[in-house]
Amino acid sequence: MSKIKKKRLKQIEQMLIEMSVGNFFYRIERSVKNDNVEALVITLNMMAEELQEAMVHQGYVNAHGTIKHIVQMNFIIDAQGLVQATNQRACTILSKLRTDIIGKPFLSFLIDDSKTKWQKIWGVLKQKTLYDTSLDLSFKTKGNLIIPTACYITNISHTNKNEPTTLLTVVLHSNDQLELEKDLKKSLIRISSRQKKDSDVAESSNLRPKIKLTFDDIKKLQKGHDIIINNLEKDFPSLKDFALQLGTNEFKLKYGFKELYGTSVYRFLKKERLRKSKMLIQHSELPLKSISNMVGFKSFPHFSRAFKQRYGYTPSALRKKSK
């Protein structure tokens, strides 16, 4: 067995160990190989992304406290690009001792593509005393696993203008969770408004009483959730027909789904279709039009518009970036 293949298998082993204890934000860097090992790498990356989204969305956290709703790493970088300070969580996530991080070039903790990005932004940072920006970077651990992240970069004002200091904060988050929080905030506002109205009008026959979901109702809604995820490529029935299929009524389906998952049935369906398409674009070589059909979009232009609206870039731009 070649040294390269042994190294790849070692990375797979390490990622499986991390996943077994609930750390789902690691990824394995893709290679140019087209063999069974590469197929396994693609599958593991897709599985980790699926599990990370599911775990954060459902509100679970692992026992180590490594992956919570938000996982942060902080780096203070001097004018020479060396790390002057970092937090304990960064050491844990990168699987490195503090002495292996402090005093080392920040560049050395990034994968090759991210090194190029960082060098470009570093040139700008050195020229400006005050500057704020954000950047997508991918870090590598001691075992060469990959951590794709969103980074927020700030130049800190200093008494000595010739020695600017840069603060880089890494945030791993879920767009789905952020959406859920927005929906929950809206719900709280609506509830607050309703409570105020109730206090002004003691008796109101126009307000519909809140429905209490039974254990049986929740099981039916969870079944509906699973049916949606497993049939994204198919035409979705009307809410009335779908409710009948689950053994409930349309009102309970709409109300219960919103209560349980923080969003409407149709918004959840669209979000899941786009999320699956994003994974297929990143982790497969399937044509974009085929992916569009596989996730239930009848028209590729419609798919492309919806994708850009959700993620801020087109499917073709993501495919080019992934390659």
Phi and psi in degrees as GROMACS dihedral restraints (atoms count N, CA, C in turn):
[ dihedral_restraints ]
;  ai    aj    ak    al  type     phi  dphi    fc
    3     4     5     6     1   -70.0    20    10
    4     5     6     7     1   158.8    20    10
    6     7     8     9     1   -63.5    20    10
    7     8     9    10     1   -36.8    20    10
    9    10    11    12     1   -64.5    20    10
   10    11    12    13     1   -43.8    20    10
   12    13    14    15     1   -66.1    20    10
   13    14    15    16     1   -39.2    20    10
   15    16    17    18     1   -61.2    20    10
   16    17    18    19     1   -41.2    20    10
   18    19    20    21     1   -63.6    20    10
   19    20    21    22     1   -41.9    20    10
   21    22    23    24     1   -64.3    20    10
   22    23    24    25     1   -42.8    20    10
   24    25    26    27     1   -65.5    20    10
   25    26    27    28     1   -33.3    20    10
   27    28    29    30     1   -65.9    20    10
   28    29    30    31     1   -39.9    20    10
   30    31    32    33     1   -64.5    20    10
   31    32    33    34     1   -40.7    20    10
   33    34    35    36     1   -62.3    20    10
   34    35    36    37     1   -43.5    20    10
   36    37    38    39     1   -60.2    20    10
   37    38    39    40     1   -44.0    20    10
   39    40    41    42     1   -66.1    20    10
   40    41    42    43     1   -40.8    20    10
   42    43    44    45     1   -66.1    20    10
   43    44    45    46     1   -38.8    20    10
   45    46    47    48     1   -62.6    20    10
   46    47    48    49     1   -37.5    20    10
   48    49    50    51     1   -64.5    20    10
   49    50    51    52     1   -44.6    20    10
   51    52    53    54     1   -62.4    20    10
   52    53    54    55     1   -42.2    20    10
   54    55    56    57     1   -66.6    20    10
   55    56    57    58     1   -32.4    20    10
   57    58    59    60     1   -66.5    20    10
   58    59    60    61     1   -23.8    20    10
   60    61    62    63     1  -104.8    20    10
   61    62    63    64     1    11.2    20    10
   63    64    65    66     1    95.2    20    10
   64    65    66    67     1    12.8    20    10
   66    67    68    69     1   -97.3    20    10
   67    68    69    70     1   103.3    20    10
   69    70    71    72     1  -109.6    20    10
   70    71    72    73     1    11.2    20    10
   72    73    74    75     1   -97.5    20    10
   73    74    75    76     1     2.5    20    10
   75    76    77    78     1   -83.3    20    10
   76    77    78    79     1   150.8    20    10
   78    79    80    81     1  -135.5    20    10
   79    80    81    82     1   159.1    20    10
   81    82    83    84     1  -105.0    20    10
   82    83    84    85     1   133.4    20    10
   84    85    86    87     1   -66.2    20    10
   85    86    87    88     1   135.8    20    10
   87    88    89    90     1   -71.1    20    10
   88    89    90    91     1   153.4    20    10
   90    91    92    93     1  -120.9    20    10
   91    92    93    94     1   177.1    20    10
   93    94    95    96     1   -87.3    20    10
   94    95    96    97     1    -2.1    20    10
   96    97    98    99     1   -68.9    20    10
   97    98    99   100     1   154.5    20    10
   99   100   101   102     1  -130.0    20    10
  100   101   102   103     1    65.5    20    10
  102   103   104   105     1  -130.8    20    10
  103   104   105   106     1  -173.7    20    10
  105   106   107   108     1   -64.7    20    10
  106   107   108   109     1   -34.0    20    10
  108   109   110   111     1   -65.0    20    10
  109   110   111   112     1   -43.1    20    10
  111   112   113   114     1   -65.7    20    10
  112   113   114   115     1   -37.1    20    10
  114   115   116   117     1   -62.0    20    10
  115   116   117   118     1   -38.8    20    10
  117   118   119   120     1   -67.8    20    10
  118   119   120   121     1   -38.4    20    10
  120   121   122   123     1   -61.3    20    10
  121   122   123   124     1   -45.9    20    10
  123   124   125   126     1   -60.2    20    10
  124   125   126   127     1   -44.8    20    10
  126   127   128   129     1   -62.8    20    10
  127   128   129   130     1   -43.5    20    10
  129   130   131   132     1   -64.4    20    10
  130   131   132   133     1   -42.8    20    10
  132   133   134   135     1   -61.6    20    10
  133   134   135   136     1   -43.1    20    10
  135   136   137   138     1   -64.6    20    10
  136   137   138   139     1   -43.2    20    10
  138   139   140   141     1   -63.5    20    10
  139   140   141   142     1   -42.6    20    10
  141   142   143   144     1   -62.9    20    10
  142   143   144   145     1   -41.0    20    10
  144   145   146   147     1   -66.4    20    10
  145   146   147   148     1   -42.1    20    10
  147   148   149   150     1   -60.3    20    10
  148   149   150   151     1   -47.7    20    10
  150   151   152   153     1   -67.2    20    10
  151   152   153   154     1   -38.6    20    10
  153   154   155   156     1   -61.5    20    10
  154   155   156   157     1   -46.4    20    10
  156   157   158   159     1   -62.2    20    10
  157   158   159   160     1   -44.4    20    10
  159   160   161   162     1   -65.5    20    10
  160   161   162   163     1   -43.9    20    10
  162   163   164   165     1   -65.6    20    10
  163   164   165   166     1   -44.6    20    10
  165   166   167   168     1   -68.5    20    10
  166   167   168   169     1   -41.0    20    10
  168   169   170   171     1   -63.6    20    10
  169   170   171   172     1   -37.8    20    10
  171   172   173   174     1   -83.3    20    10
  172   173   174   175     1    -9.0    20    10
  174   175   176   177     1    89.2    20    10
  175   176   177   178     1    15.0    20    10
  177   178   179   180     1   -86.9    20    10
  178   179   180   181     1   157.4    20    10
  180   181   182   183     1  -135.8    20    10
  181   182   183   184     1   154.4    20    10
  183   184   185   186     1   -87.1    20    10
  184   185   186   187     1   169.4    20    10
  186   187   188   189     1   -67.4    20    10
  187   188   189   190     1   -27.9    20    10
  189   190   191   192     1   -77.7    20    10
  190   191   192   193     1   -16.8    20    10
  192   193   194   195     1    76.3    20    10
  193   194   195   196     1    11.0    20    10
  195   196   197   198     1   -76.4    20    10
  196   197   198   199     1   -45.6    20    10
  198   199   200   201     1  -107.8    20    10
  199   200   201   202     1   107.2    20    10
  201   202   203   204     1  -117.7    20    10
  202   203   204   205     1  -161.5    20    10
  204   205   206   207     1   -58.8    20    10
  205   206   207   208     1   -41.3    20    10
  207   208   209   210     1  -132.6    20    10
  208   209   210   211     1   131.5    20    10
  210   211   212   213     1  -114.8    20    10
  211   212   213   214     1   126.3    20    10
  213   214   215   216     1  -121.0    20    10
  214   215   216   217     1   144.7    20    10
  216   217   218   219     1  -126.5    20    10
  217   218   219   220     1   140.4    20    10
  219   220   221   222     1  -123.7    20    10
  220   221   222   223     1   137.0    20    10
  222   223   224   225     1  -133.0    20    10
  223   224   225   226     1   133.6    20    10
  225   226   227   228     1  -105.6    20    10
  226   227   228   229     1   123.1    20    10
  228   229   230   231     1  -119.3    20    10
  229   230   231   232     1   131.8    20    10
  231   232   233   234     1   -85.0    20    10
  232   233   234   235     1  -177.7    20    10
  234   235   236   237     1   -65.1    20    10
  235   236   237   238     1   -19.9    20    10
  237   238   239   240     1   -89.5    20    10
  238   239   240   241     1    -0.3    20    10
  240   241   242   243     1    83.7    20    10
  241   242   243   244     1    15.5    20    10
  243   244   245   246     1   -96.1    20    10
  244   245   246   247     1   144.2    20    10
  246   247   248   249     1   -75.6    20    10
  247   248   249   250     1   120.3    20    10
  249   250   251   252     1   -96.2    20    10
  250   251   252   253     1   -25.9    20    10
  252   253   254   255     1  -158.6    20    10
  253   254   255   256     1   152.9    20    10
  255   256   257   258     1  -152.2    20    10
  256   257   258   259     1   170.5    20    10
  258   259   260   261     1  -100.4    20    10
  259   260   261   262     1   166.6    20    10
  261   262   263   264     1   -63.5    20    10
  262   263   264   265     1   -36.5    20    10
  264   265   266   267     1   -63.8    20    10
  265   266   267   268     1   -33.5    20    10
  267   268   269   270     1   -62.6    20    10
  268   269   270   271     1   -40.7    20    10
  270   271   272   273     1   -62.0    20    10
  271   272   273   274     1   -41.5    20    10
  273   274   275   276     1   -66.1    20    10
  274   275   276   277     1   -47.2    20    10
  276   277   278   279     1   -66.3    20    10
  277   278   279   280     1   -40.9    20    10
  279   280   281   282     1   -83.7    20    10
  280   281   282   283     1    -3.9    20    10
  282   283   284   285     1    56.9    20    10
  283   284   285   286     1    43.5    20    10
  285   286   287   288     1  -129.4    20    10
  286   287   288   289     1   152.9    20    10
  288   289   290   291     1   -73.8    20    10
  289   290   291   292     1   156.2    20    10
  291   292   293   294     1   -59.0    20    10
  292   293   294   295     1   -37.5    20    10
  294   295   296   297     1   -68.0    20    10
  295   296   297   298     1   -18.8    20    10
  297   298   299   300     1   -85.0    20    10
  298   299   300   301     1    -5.7    20    10
  300   301   302   303     1  -110.9    20    10
  301   302   303   304     1   -48.6    20    10
  303   304   305   306     1   -64.7    20    10
  304   305   306   307     1   131.1    20    10
  306   307   308   309     1    84.9    20    10
  307   308   309   310     1    -3.5    20    10
  309   310   311   312     1   -97.3    20    10
  310   311   312   313     1   152.9    20    10
  312   313   314   315     1   -61.5    20    10
  313   314   315   316     1   130.6    20    10
  315   316   317   318     1   -57.6    20    10
  316   317   318   319     1   -33.9    20    10
  318   319   320   321     1   -55.4    20    10
  319   320   321   322     1   -30.6    20    10
  321   322   323   324     1   -71.8    20    10
  322   323   324   325     1   -10.9    20    10
  324   325   326   327     1   -96.8    20    10
  325   326   327   328     1     4.9    20    10
  327   328   329   330     1  -109.0    20    10
  328   329   330   331     1   155.7    20    10
  330   331   332   333     1   -76.1    20    10
  331   332   333   334     1   169.1    20    10
  333   334   335   336     1   -58.0    20    10
  334   335   336   337     1   -46.4    20    10
  336   337   338   339     1   -60.9    20    10
  337   338   339   340     1   -40.8    20    10
  339   340   341   342     1   -71.5    20    10
  340   341   342   343     1   -29.5    20    10
  342   343   344   345     1   -59.5    20    10
  343   344   345   346     1   -42.3    20    10
  345   346   347   348     1   -62.5    20    10
  346   347   348   349     1   -44.2    20    10
  348   349   350   351     1   -60.5    20    10
  349   350   351   352     1   -45.4    20    10
  351   352   353   354     1   -64.9    20    10
  352   353   354   355     1   -40.7    20    10
  354   355   356   357     1   -61.3    20    10
  355   356   357   358     1   -36.5    20    10
  357   358   359   360     1   -67.1    20    10
  358   359   360   361     1   -47.3    20    10
  360   361   362   363     1   -71.7    20    10
  361   362   363   364     1   -29.3    20    10
  363   364   365   366     1   -64.9    20    10
  364   365   366   367     1   -36.0    20    10
  366   367   368   369     1   -61.5    20    10
  367   368   369   370     1   -37.7    20    10
  369   370   371   372     1   -71.5    20    10
  370   371   372   373     1   -42.2    20    10
  372   373   374   375     1   -60.4    20    10
  373   374   375   376     1   -38.4    20    10
  375   376   377   378     1   -70.2    20    10
  376   377   378   379     1   -21.5    20    10
  378   379   380   381     1   -90.0    20    10
  379   380   381   382     1   -15.3    20    10
  381   382   383   384     1  -120.7    20    10
  382   383   384   385     1   135.2    20    10
  384   385   386   387     1   -73.6    20    10
  385   386   387   388     1   -45.2    20    10
  387   388   389   390     1  -117.3    20    10
  388   389   390   391     1   122.6    20    10
  390   391   392   393     1  -159.8    20    10
  391   392   393   394     1   135.0    20    10
  393   394   395   396     1  -127.4    20    10
  394   395   396   397     1   137.1    20    10
  396   397   398   399     1  -159.1    20    10
  397   398   399   400     1   175.0    20    10
  399   400   401   402     1  -131.9    20    10
  400   401   402   403     1   156.6    20    10
  402   403   404   405     1  -158.3    20    10
  403   404   405   406     1   139.5    20    10
  405   406   407   408     1   -86.9    20    10
  406   407   408   409     1   119.9    20    10
  408   409   410   411     1  -129.3    20    10
  409   410   411   412     1   155.0    20    10
  411   412   413   414     1  -119.6    20    10
  412   413   414   415     1   122.2    20    10
  414   415   416   417     1   -91.3    20    10
  415   416   417   418     1   160.4    20    10
  417   418   419   420     1  -123.2    20    10
  418   419   420   421     1   140.3    20    10
  420   421   422   423     1   -86.5    20    10
  421   422   423   424     1   178.8    20    10
  423   424   425   426     1   -60.4    20    10
  424   425   426   427     1   -31.9    20    10
  426   427   428   429     1   -91.5    20    10
  427   428   429   430     1    13.7    20    10
  429   430   431   432     1    66.0    20    10
  430   431   432   433     1    24.9    20    10
  432   433   434   435     1   -78.8    20    10
  433   434   435   436     1   156.0    20    10
  435   436   437   438     1  -106.4    20    10
  436   437   438   439     1   140.2    20    10
  438   439   440   441     1  -124.4    20    10
  439   440   441   442     1    98.3    20    10
  441   442   443   444     1   -73.8    20    10
  442   443   444   445     1   132.1    20    10
  444   445   446   447     1  -142.4    20    10
  445   446   447   448     1   164.1    20    10
  447   448   449   450     1  -102.9    20    10
  448   449   450   451     1   129.5    20    10
  450   451   452   453     1  -117.1    20    10
  451   452   453   454     1   139.0    20    10
  453   454   455   456     1  -113.6    20    10
  454   455   456   457     1   123.2    20    10
  456   457   458   459     1  -118.2    20    10
  457   458   459   460     1   131.9    20    10
  459   460   461   462     1  -137.3    20    10
  460   461   462   463     1   130.8    20    10
  462   463   464   465     1   -82.5    20    10
  463   464   465   466     1   127.8    20    10
  465   466   467   468     1   -92.2    20    10
  466   467   468   469     1   129.7    20    10
  468   469   470   471     1   -62.8    20    10
  469   470   471   472     1   136.7    20    10
  471   472   473   474     1  -131.7    20    10
  472   473   474   475     1   151.1    20    10
  474   475   476   477     1   -65.8    20    10
  475   476   477   478     1   -34.8    20    10
  477   478   479   480     1   -96.7    20    10
  478   479   480   481     1   101.4    20    10
  480   481   482   483     1   -64.7    20    10
  481   482   483   484     1   -18.3    20    10
  483   484   485   486     1   -81.0    20    10
  484   485   486   487     1    -9.3    20    10
  486   487   488   489     1  -126.0    20    10
  487   488   489   490     1    68.6    20    10
  489   490   491   492     1   -67.9    20    10
  490   491   492   493     1   152.1    20    10
  492   493   494   495     1  -118.5    20    10
  493   494   495   496     1   140.1    20    10
  495   496   497   498     1  -113.5    20    10
  496   497   498   499     1   130.7    20    10
  498   499   500   501     1  -104.9    20    10
  499   500   501   502     1   122.3    20    10
  501   502   503   504     1  -117.7    20    10
  502   503   504   505     1   120.7    20    10
  504   505   506   507     1  -112.5    20    10
  505   506   507   508     1   127.3    20    10
  507   508   509   510     1  -101.5    20    10
  508   509   510   511     1   127.9    20    10
  510   511   512   513     1  -126.0    20    10
  511   512   513   514     1   122.7    20    10
  513   514   515   516     1  -103.4    20    10
  514   515   516   517     1   120.3    20    10
  516   517   518   519     1  -143.5    20    10
  517   518   519   520     1   170.5    20    10
  519   520   521   522     1  -113.2    20    10
  520   521   522   523     1   124.7    20    10
  522   523   524   525     1   -59.6    20    10
  523   524   525   526     1   -36.7    20    10
  525   526   527   528     1   -61.7    20    10
  526   527   528   529     1   -41.9    20    10
  528   529   530   531     1   -66.3    20    10
  529   530   531   532     1   -39.1    20    10
  531   532   533   534     1   -63.2    20    10
  532   533   534   535     1   -41.4    20    10
  534   535   536   537     1   -61.4    20    10
  535   536   537   538     1   -42.7    20    10
  537   538   539   540     1   -60.8    20    10
  538   539   540   541     1   -42.3    20    10
  540   541   542   543     1   -63.5    20    10
  541   542   543   544     1   -40.0    20    10
  543   544   545   546     1   -61.2    20    10
  544   545   546   547     1   -43.9    20    10
  546   547   548   549     1   -62.7    20    10
  547   548   549   550     1   -41.2    20    10
  549   550   551   552     1   -64.9    20    10
  550   551   552   553     1   -39.3    20    10
  552   553   554   555     1   -62.8    20    10
  553   554   555   556     1   -42.0    20    10
  555   556   557   558     1   -61.6    20    10
  556   557   558   559     1   -39.9    20    10
  558   559   560   561     1   -63.5    20    10
  559   560   561   562     1   -41.0    20    10
  561   562   563   564     1   -63.9    20    10
  562   563   564   565     1   -38.6    20    10
  564   565   566   567     1   -64.2    20    10
  565   566   567   568     1   -43.0    20    10
  567   568   569   570     1   -64.4    20    10
  568   569   570   571     1   -42.0    20    10
  570   571   572   573     1   -64.2    20    10
  571   572   573   574     1   -41.9    20    10
  573   574   575   576     1   -61.9    20    10
  574   575   576   577     1   -43.5    20    10
  576   577   578   579     1   -63.3    20    10
  577   578   579   580     1   -40.7    20    10
  579   580   581   582     1   -65.9    20    10
  580   581   582   583     1   -40.7    20    10
  582   583   584   585     1   -62.8    20    10
  583   584   585   586     1   -38.7    20    10
  585   586   587   588     1   -64.3    20    10
  586   587   588   589     1   -42.2    20    10
  588   589   590   591     1   -64.0    20    10
  589   590   591   592     1   -39.4    20    10
  591   592   593   594     1   -64.8    20    10
  592   593   594   595     1   -35.1    20    10
  594   595   596   597     1   -70.9    20    10
  595   596   597   598     1   -31.8    20    10
  597   598   599   600     1   -73.8    20    10
  598   599   600   601     1   -38.0    20    10
  600   601   602   603     1  -119.2    20    10
  601   602   603   604     1   101.9    20    10
  603   604   605   606     1   -60.7    20    10
  604   605   606   607     1   -40.4    20    10
  606   607   608   609     1  -119.5    20    10
  607   608   609   610     1   118.7    20    10
  609   610   611   612     1  -134.4    20    10
  610   611   612   613     1   114.2    20    10
  612   613   614   615     1   -84.5    20    10
  613   614   615   616     1    -9.5    20    10
  615   616   617   618     1   -79.9    20    10
  616   617   618   619     1   -23.2    20    10
  618   619   620   621     1   -78.5    20    10
  619   620   621   622     1   131.0    20    10
  621   622   623   624     1   -78.6    20    10
  622   623   624   625     1   131.8    20    10
  624   625   626   627     1   -65.3    20    10
  625   626   627   628     1   145.7    20    10
  627   628   629   630     1   -69.1    20    10
  628   629   630   631     1   134.5    20    10
  630   631   632   633     1   -87.9    20    10
  631   632   633   634     1   134.9    20    10
  633   634   635   636     1   -92.4    20    10
  634   635   636   637     1   124.2    20    10
  636   637   638   639     1   -81.5    20    10
  637   638   639   640     1   126.4    20    10
  639   640   641   642     1   -83.9    20    10
  640   641   642   643     1   170.2    20    10
  642   643   644   645     1   -60.7    20    10
  643   644   645   646     1   -37.3    20    10
  645   646   647   648     1   -65.7    20    10
  646   647   648   649     1   -39.5    20    10
  648   649   650   651     1   -61.6    20    10
  649   650   651   652     1   -44.5    20    10
  651   652   653   654     1   -64.1    20    10
  652   653   654   655     1   -40.4    20    10
  654   655   656   657     1   -61.9    20    10
  655   656   657   658     1   -39.7    20    10
  657   658   659   660     1   -66.2    20    10
  658   659   660   661     1   -40.7    20    10
  660   661   662   663     1   -67.2    20    10
  661   662   663   664     1   -38.6    20    10
  663   664   665   666     1   -65.5    20    10
  664   665   666   667     1   -36.7    20    10
  666   667   668   669     1   -63.5    20    10
  667   668   669   670     1   -42.7    20    10
  669   670   671   672     1   -62.0    20    10
  670   671   672   673     1   -40.8    20    10
  672   673   674   675     1   -56.4    20    10
  673   674   675   676     1   -46.7    20    10
  675   676   677   678     1   -68.2    20    10
  676   677   678   679     1   -37.8    20    10
  678   679   680   681     1   -62.5    20    10
  679   680   681   682     1   -41.8    20    10
  681   682   683   684     1   -60.8    20    10
  682   683   684   685     1   -49.8    20    10
  684   685   686   687     1   -62.6    20    10
  685   686   687   688     1   -35.8    20    10
  687   688   689   690     1   -86.6    20    10
  688   689   690   691     1    -1.0    20    10
  690   691   692   693     1  -136.9    20    10
  691   692   693   694     1    40.8    20    10
  693   694   695   696     1   -64.1    20    10
  694   695   696   697     1   -27.0    20    10
  696   697   698   699     1   -80.6    20    10
  697   698   699   700     1   -10.8    20    10
  699   700   701   702     1   -96.4    20    10
  700   701   702   703     1   158.4    20    10
  702   703   704   705     1   -65.3    20    10
  703   704   705   706     1   131.0    20    10
  705   706   707   708     1   -84.8    20    10
  706   707   708   709     1   134.8    20    10
  708   709   710   711     1   -71.5    20    10
  709   710   711   712     1   173.9    20    10
  711   712   713   714     1   -66.7    20    10
  712   713   714   715     1   157.7    20    10
  714   715   716   717     1   -61.4    20    10
  715   716   717   718     1   -33.5    20    10
  717   718   719   720     1   -64.3    20    10
  718   719   720   721     1   -46.7    20    10
  720   721   722   723     1   -66.7    20    10
  721   722   723   724     1   -38.9    20    10
  723   724   725   726     1   -66.1    20    10
  724   725   726   727     1   -39.6    20    10
  726   727   728   729     1   -63.0    20    10
  727   728   729   730     1   -42.1    20    10
  729   730   731   732     1   -62.2    20    10
  730   731   732   733     1   -39.6    20    10
  732   733   734   735     1   -61.0    20    10
  733   734   735   736     1   -34.8    20    10
  735   736   737   738     1   -85.4    20    10
  736   737   738   739     1   -10.0    20    10
  738   739   740   741     1    84.2    20    10
  739   740   741   742     1    28.9    20    10
  741   742   743   744     1  -135.7    20    10
  742   743   744   745     1  -169.1    20    10
  744   745   746   747     1  -113.3    20    10
  745   746   747   748     1   167.0    20    10
  747   748   749   750     1   -61.5    20    10
  748   749   750   751     1   -41.7    20    10
  750   751   752   753     1   -63.6    20    10
  751   752   753   754     1   -45.3    20    10
  753   754   755   756     1   -63.8    20    10
  754   755   756   757     1   -36.7    20    10
  756   757   758   759     1   -62.9    20    10
  757   758   759   760     1   -49.4    20    10
  759   760   761   762     1   -67.8    20    10
  760   761   762   763     1   -47.0    20    10
  762   763   764   765     1   -66.8    20    10
  763   764   765   766     1   -47.5    20    10
  765   766   767   768     1   -66.4    20    10
  766   767   768   769     1   -39.5    20    10
  768   769   770   771     1   -64.5    20    10
  769   770   771   772     1   -41.1    20    10
  771   772   773   774     1   -63.9    20    10
  772   773   774   775     1   -41.5    20    10
  774   775   776   777     1   -66.2    20    10
  775   776   777   778     1   -40.0    20    10
  777   778   779   780     1   -81.4    20    10
  778   779   780   781     1   -39.3    20    10
  780   781   782   783     1  -117.7    20    10
  781   782   783   784     1     0.6    20    10
  783   784   785   786     1    74.5    20    10
  784   785   786   787     1    13.7    20    10
  786   787   788   789     1  -157.1    20    10
  787   788   789   790     1   168.0    20    10
  789   790   791   792     1   -79.1    20    10
  790   791   792   793     1   165.8    20    10
  792   793   794   795     1   -60.7    20    10
  793   794   795   796     1   -47.7    20    10
  795   796   797   798     1   -69.8    20    10
  796   797   798   799     1   -36.3    20    10
  798   799   800   801     1   -66.9    20    10
  799   800   801   802     1   -38.3    20    10
  801   802   803   804     1   -64.3    20    10
  802   803   804   805     1   -42.9    20    10
  804   805   806   807     1   -59.5    20    10
  805   806   807   808     1   -48.0    20    10
  807   808   809   810     1   -63.5    20    10
  808   809   810   811     1   -42.5    20    10
  810   811   812   813     1   -61.9    20    10
  811   812   813   814     1   -43.1    20    10
  813   814   815   816     1   -68.9    20    10
  814   815   816   817     1   -37.4    20    10
  816   817   818   819     1   -61.6    20    10
  817   818   819   820     1   -44.6    20    10
  819   820   821   822     1   -69.8    20    10
  820   821   822   823     1   -37.0    20    10
  822   823   824   825     1   -65.1    20    10
  823   824   825   826     1   -43.0    20    10
  825   826   827   828     1   -65.4    20    10
  826   827   828   829     1   -40.7    20    10
  828   829   830   831     1   -62.7    20    10
  829   830   831   832     1   -38.0    20    10
  831   832   833   834     1   -61.8    20    10
  832   833   834   835     1   -42.3    20    10
  834   835   836   837     1   -66.2    20    10
  835   836   837   838     1   -41.7    20    10
  837   838   839   840     1   -65.8    20    10
  838   839   840   841     1   -36.9    20    10
  840   841   842   843     1   -65.5    20    10
  841   842   843   844     1   -42.2    20    10
  843   844   845   846     1   -74.3    20    10
  844   845   846   847     1   -36.6    20    10
  846   847   848   849     1  -115.0    20    10
  847   848   849   850     1    13.0    20    10
  849   850   851   852     1  -142.8    20    10
  850   851   852   853     1   171.0    20    10
  852   853   854   855     1  -107.4    20    10
  853   854   855   856     1    15.6    20    10
  855   856   857   858     1   -63.6    20    10
  856   857   858   859     1   143.2    20    10
  858   859   860   861     1   -60.1    20    10
  859   860   861   862     1   146.9    20    10
  861   862   863   864     1   -61.8    20    10
  862   863   864   865     1   -37.0    20    10
  864   865   866   867     1   -66.3    20    10
  865   866   867   868     1   -36.3    20    10
  867   868   869   870     1   -65.4    20    10
  868   869   870   871     1   -41.2    20    10
  870   871   872   873     1   -62.8    20    10
  871   872   873   874     1   -40.7    20    10
  873   874   875   876     1   -57.1    20    10
  874   875   876   877     1   -44.7    20    10
  876   877   878   879     1   -69.1    20    10
  877   878   879   880     1   -36.9    20    10
  879   880   881   882     1   -66.0    20    10
  880   881   882   883     1   -23.8    20    10
  882   883   884   885     1  -105.9    20    10
  883   884   885   886     1    12.9    20    10
  885   886   887   888     1    94.4    20    10
  886   887   888   889     1    10.7    20    10
  888   889   890   891     1   -90.5    20    10
  889   890   891   892     1   130.5    20    10
  891   892   893   894     1   -78.0    20    10
  892   893   894   895     1   -29.1    20    10
  894   895   896   897     1  -125.4    20    10
  895   896   897   898     1   131.7    20    10
  897   898   899   900     1   -66.3    20    10
  898   899   900   901     1   -41.3    20    10
  900   901   902   903     1   -58.7    20    10
  901   902   903   904     1   -39.4    20    10
  903   904   905   906     1   -64.1    20    10
  904   905   906   907     1   -42.8    20    10
  906   907   908   909     1   -60.8    20    10
  907   908   909   910     1   -45.8    20    10
  909   910   911   912     1   -63.1    20    10
  910   911   912   913     1   -40.6    20    10
  912   913   914   915     1   -66.1    20    10
  913   914   915   916     1   -44.4    20    10
  915   916   917   918     1   -64.3    20    10
  916   917   918   919     1   -39.0    20    10
  918   919   920   921     1   -64.4    20    10
  919   920   921   922     1   -46.1    20    10
  921   922   923   924     1   -66.3    20    10
  922   923   924   925     1   -36.7    20    10
  924   925   926   927     1   -63.2    20    10
  925   926   927   928     1   -35.6    20    10
  927   928   929   930     1   -82.3    20    10
  928   929   930   931     1   -43.0    20    10
  930   931   932   933     1  -107.2    20    10
  931   932   933   934     1   -11.1    20    10
  933   934   935   936     1    88.6    20    10
  934   935   936   937     1     0.5    20    10
  936   937   938   939     1  -150.1    20    10
  937   938   939   940     1   160.1    20    10
  939   940   941   942     1   -79.5    20    10
  940   941   942   943     1   162.3    20    10
  942   943   944   945     1   -56.8    20    10
  943   944   945   946     1   -40.8    20    10
  945   946   947   948     1   -65.7    20    10
  946   947   948   949     1   -36.0    20    10
  948   949   950   951     1   -65.5    20    10
  949   950   951   952     1   -40.9    20    10
  951   952   953   954     1   -66.5    20    10
  952   953   954   955     1   -40.4    20    10
  954   955   956   957     1   -61.3    20    10
  955   956   957   958     1   -42.8    20    10
  957   958   959   960     1   -64.9    20    10
  958   959   960   961     1   -40.7    20    10
  960   961   962   963     1   -66.1    20    10
  961   962   963   964     1   -39.1    20    10
  963   964   965   966     1   -66.1    20    10
  964   965   966   967     1   -37.2    20    10
